[in-house]
Amino acid sequence: MAVVSECRFRRARREDLAAIVALLAEDVLGQNRENTAEPLDESYVAAFTAIASDPNQLLAVGELDNEIVATCQVTVVAGLSRRGALRGQIEAVRIRADQRGAGLGETLFQWAIARCRERGCSIVQLTSDKSRKDAHRFYERLGFSASHEGFKLPLEDEAERKRSL
């Protein structure tokens, strides 16, 4: 395992996309959601293009020995609550399996939170699947609190159903 301090975090580039999708597919939940087949599905390319062109989005990677070993997405969300405060939303955090447990996740979060501060965010938030108990302990250790209950309404199934009619 490489030294965490040698990891360099940066904005993702198009050529990083396959490695990012592989990280997303590496975990238990992602195994059923992602498709790592080459060439990558065009939906990934379209999503990457949309993220890369949005100034309120930052898709980041951690690079170690010229390999992508970490990723996360930071979104700056403008809102009226909290007197018009900006929120930093950190999502899709993944550390390559062989790099876990050495402090890389904490270093990635410190880097992502610093990006939120640079943008003037007054709060950083994230969501995490209820089944990710280890991740919840990790987030709490970083100072996050489970202050809200999240709800989701999947729209993909509805769209699929309408297409099949």
C-alpha positions in Angstrom: 0.0 0.0 0.0 1.4 3.4 -1.0 1.8 6.3 1.4 -1.3 8.5 1.7 0.7 11.7 1.6 1.8 10.8 -1.9 -1.8 10.8 -3.2 -2.6 13.8 -5.4 -6.2 14.9 -5.6 -7.4 16.8 -8.7 -10.4 17.4 -11.0 -11.2 14.3 -13.0 -10.5 14.2 -16.7 -12.3 12.3 -19.4 -9.5 9.7 -19.6 -10.2 8.9 -15.9 -13.8 7.9 -16.5 -13.3 4.1 -16.8 -11.3 4.1 -13.5 -14.0 6.1 -11.8 -16.7 3.7 -13.0 -14.6 0.8 -11.8 -14.4 2.3 -8.3 -18.2 2.9 -8.3 -18.7 -0.8 -9.3 -16.2 -2.2 -6.8 -18.5 -2.0 -3.8 -21.5 -4.2 -2.9 -24.1 -1.7 -4.0 -22.3 -0.6 -7.1 -21.9 -4.2 -8.4 -25.5 -4.2 -9.5 -25.8 -0.6 -10.6 -22.7 0.0 -12.7 -21.5 -1.3 -16.0 -17.7 -1.4 -16.5 -17.8 -3.0 -20.0 -15.6 -1.3 -22.5 -16.3 0.8 -24.4 -18.1 2.6 -21.5 -21.8 3.2 -21.9 -22.5 6.6 -23.4 -24.6 7.5 -20.4 -21.4 7.8 -18.3 -19.8 10.0 -21.0 -22.9 12.2 -21.1 -22.9 12.5 -17.3 -19.2 13.3 -17.1 -19.6 16.0 -19.8 -22.5 17.6 -17.8 -20.6 17.5 -14.6 -17.4 18.8 -16.1 -19.2 21.8 -17.7 -21.1 22.8 -14.5 -19.1 25.2 -12.4 -21.0 24.0 -9.3 -19.7 20.4 -9.7 -16.4 18.9 -9.0 -15.7 15.3 -9.9 -12.4 14.5 -8.2 -10.0 11.7 -8.3 -7.1 10.7 -6.1 -4.0 9.6 -8.0 -1.3 7.4 -6.6 1.6 6.1 -8.6 -0.3 7.2 -11.8 -3.3 5.1 -10.8 -6.8 6.4 -9.8 -7.3 5.1 -6.3 -10.1 7.4 -5.0 -13.0 9.5 -6.2 -15.7 11.7 -5.0 -18.1 14.3 -6.4 -18.6 17.7 -4.7 -21.6 19.8 -5.6 -22.1 23.4 -4.4 -25.9 23.9 -3.8 -27.3 27.4 -3.5 -30.4 27.8 -1.4 -32.4 30.4 0.4 -32.4 28.7 3.8 -29.7 29.7 6.3 -29.8 33.2 4.9 -28.9 32.1 1.4 -26.1 29.8 2.5 -24.2 27.6 0.1 -24.0 23.9 0.9 -21.3 21.5 -0.1 -22.7 18.1 -1.0 -20.1 15.3 -1.1 -21.2 12.1 -2.8 -20.0 9.0 -4.6 -17.0 8.6 -2.3 -15.0 5.6 -3.2 -11.5 4.3 -2.2 -10.0 1.4 -4.1 -10.3 -1.7 -1.9 -6.5 -2.3 -1.7 -6.0 1.3 -0.4 -8.7 1.3 2.4 -7.7 1.6 6.0 -4.6 3.7 5.5 -6.2 7.1 6.0 -6.8 7.9 2.3 -10.6 8.4 2.9 -10.0 10.9 5.6 -7.4 12.8 3.5 -9.9 12.8 0.6 -12.6 14.3 2.8 -10.2 16.9 4.1 -9.4 17.9 0.6 -13.1 17.9 -0.5 -14.1 20.0 2.6 -11.4 22.5 1.8 -12.9 22.9 -1.7 -16.2 23.6 -0.1 -14.7 26.2 2.1 -13.0 27.8 -0.9 -16.4 28.2 -2.5 -17.9 29.8 0.6 -20.0 26.9 1.7 -21.3 27.2 5.3 -22.1 23.5 5.7 -21.0 20.2 4.2 -23.5 17.4 3.9 -23.7 13.9 2.4 -26.0 11.0 2.1 -25.1 7.4 2.7 -27.1 4.2 2.1 -28.5 2.9 5.4 -26.6 -0.4 4.9 -23.2 1.2 4.9 -22.7 1.0 8.7 -18.8 1.1 8.5 -19.1 4.3 6.4 -21.5 5.8 8.9 -18.9 5.3 11.7 -16.3 6.8 9.5 -18.4 9.9 8.8 -19.2 10.3 12.4 -15.5 10.1 13.3 -14.9 12.9 10.8 -17.4 15.1 12.7 -20.5 14.5 10.6 -23.7 13.9 12.4 -26.7 11.9 11.3 -29.0 14.9 11.7 -31.7 14.2 9.0 -33.6 11.3 7.5 -33.3 11.1 3.7 -35.9 10.0 1.3 -35.6 8.9 -2.4 -38.1 8.3 -5.2 -36.6 6.3 -8.0 -37.8 7.6 -11.4 -35.8 5.2 -13.6 -38.3 2.4 -13.2 -41.2 4.7 -14.1 -39.4 5.9 -17.2 -38.6 2.3 -18.2 -42.2 1.3 -17.7 -43.4 4.1 -19.9 -40.9 3.2 -22.6 -42.1 -0.4 -22.7 -45.8 0.7 -23.2 
